[in-house]
Amino acid sequence: MSGTGGGWRTDRALARRGAGPPAARNRPPGFDFRGVAGGGASTGGNVGLPALDVALAFPQATPASFFPPAVSDYYQLDDLLTDEEKALRKKVRGVMEKEIAPIMTEYWEKAEFPFHAIPKLASLGLAGGTTKGYGCPGLSLTASAIATAEVARVDASCSTFILVHASLVMPTIALCGSESQKQQYLQSLAQFKTLGCWALTEPDYGSDASSLRTSASKVPGGWHLNGQKRWIGASGLKATKIENKIGLRMVQNGDIVLNNVFVPEEDRLPGISSFKDINEVFAMSRVMVAWQPIGISMGVFDMCHRYLKERKQFGAPLAAFQLNQEKLARMLGNIQAMVLVGWRLCKMYESGKLTSGHSSLGKAWTSRRARDVVSLGRELLGGNGILADFLVAKAFCDLEPIFSYEGTYDINSLVTGREITGIASFKPAVIAKSRIRIYFYTEEVHFILFCVCVCVGG
């Protein structure tokens, strides 16, 4: 919407969102709106004109479709990585900048996943992470974490898609599945020929996951699953889509209702009988999630660094002003600290020293610091800081669900608090003595849904 020439103009995107003056929003179908504003006559802009390409509308700065160079490694933390880890990061960075950056704003705006990009994401060789054999890459956790950050640096939705598939679904099979299940599914998952998702959260139980109510009842030959799961995300999932999200819009989250869904006995993971049995999976996935805010912050800093050098006001680039330089330095300092925390989490995991308190504090702290970084980035870009075209607004929104999932900041802090004091400050689990099982439902052998249930028989 603009008031140039004394008149209002609305494009299709704005009209679709209900923007523009009331008369434009409420016009009858086909009505040609020519308004008067600011005391001048309208030049006669027709409603429904397509939006200008952002490069033409704002030629003074480069949009994120042409992704900025990486400039956030101020303390040369790159020296902490092996040659193999550096090579993987370079590969991931190249694919994300070339293949995903040009399309991410379009698909984020449409709240659709770019299915055609899955082969490109598969080519990164990230699925399976630290798992050895079965067609999996057998990476170090540090390599997987660095790759996660590189994906999130460009697009957090793609990062979440890969993370759930590679750091929850596949490790669950690798650590808790039978040999037959590993042979049957891991290679297909590693190649993204089969997609997976992990169903834990329920409408009534989010942070209080130990009180979940979805049940598995023993029946001849297998089990009947009954209950409801929410916020279950994976492309290809056939479920009721959750609409109107403001963050991770490309991720296709859904509601799943289970009504006597039959799962054969051979599809129960034999290595799981309680939440304690899946703690190793959670510990690893939480480390990986801690690297998502790191990557998002890197991308925001890179974007702001370029933007402030390109954009001029008062006869000088915005980078020349003291307040802006202070904000850039504050963002950069946060990123250096976040990377060091993330790196240390990986090394503690690899040496067998990592506890749930360690990973919980890491995820809580990096996501909180990243909030500071993206907030400063939004300020630095001014009006363009609310446009997804310049990355920062999209990153600002995408960080919010990451701040909450895999444990909110508060819950993760309390997990760490329990570990360092020996006192649990949240209520005891209602079903602490109930047996927990994980079952998976397969559909045409191209999709796997893992469902965490309370066992009520057998």
Salt bridges, closest charged atoms under 4 A:
ASP32 OD2 - ARG34 NH1 2.28
ASP78 OD2 - LYS86 NZ 3.68
ASP78 OD1 - ARG89 NH2 2.47
GLU97 OE2 - ARG153 NH1 2.80
GLU99 OE2 - LYS120 NZ 3.81
GLU106 OE2 - LYS110 NZ 3.35
GLU109 OE2 - ARG17 NH2 2.59
GLU112 OE1 - LYS110 NZ 3.58
GLU150 OE2 - ARG93 NH2 2.71
GLU150 OE1 - ARG153 NH1 3.95
ASP155 OD1 - LYS394 NZ 2.63
GLU202 OE2 - LYS229 NZ 3.04
ASP208 OD2 - LYS427 NZ 3.12
ASP255 OD1 - ARG230 NH1 2.72
GLU265 OE1 - LYS218 NZ 3.95
GLU265 OE2 - ARG268 NE 3.14
ASP302 OD2 - ARG153 NE 2.78
GLU326 OE1 - ARG330 NH2 2.94
GLU350 OE1 - LYS347 NZ 3.31
ASP372 OD2 - ARG369 NH2 2.53
GLU379 OE1 - LYS327 NZ 2.99
ASP398 OD2 - LYS394 NZ 3.54
GLU400 OE1 - ARG371 NH2 2.71
GLU406 OE1 - ARG286 NE 3.54
GLU443 OE2 - LYS238 NZ 3.85
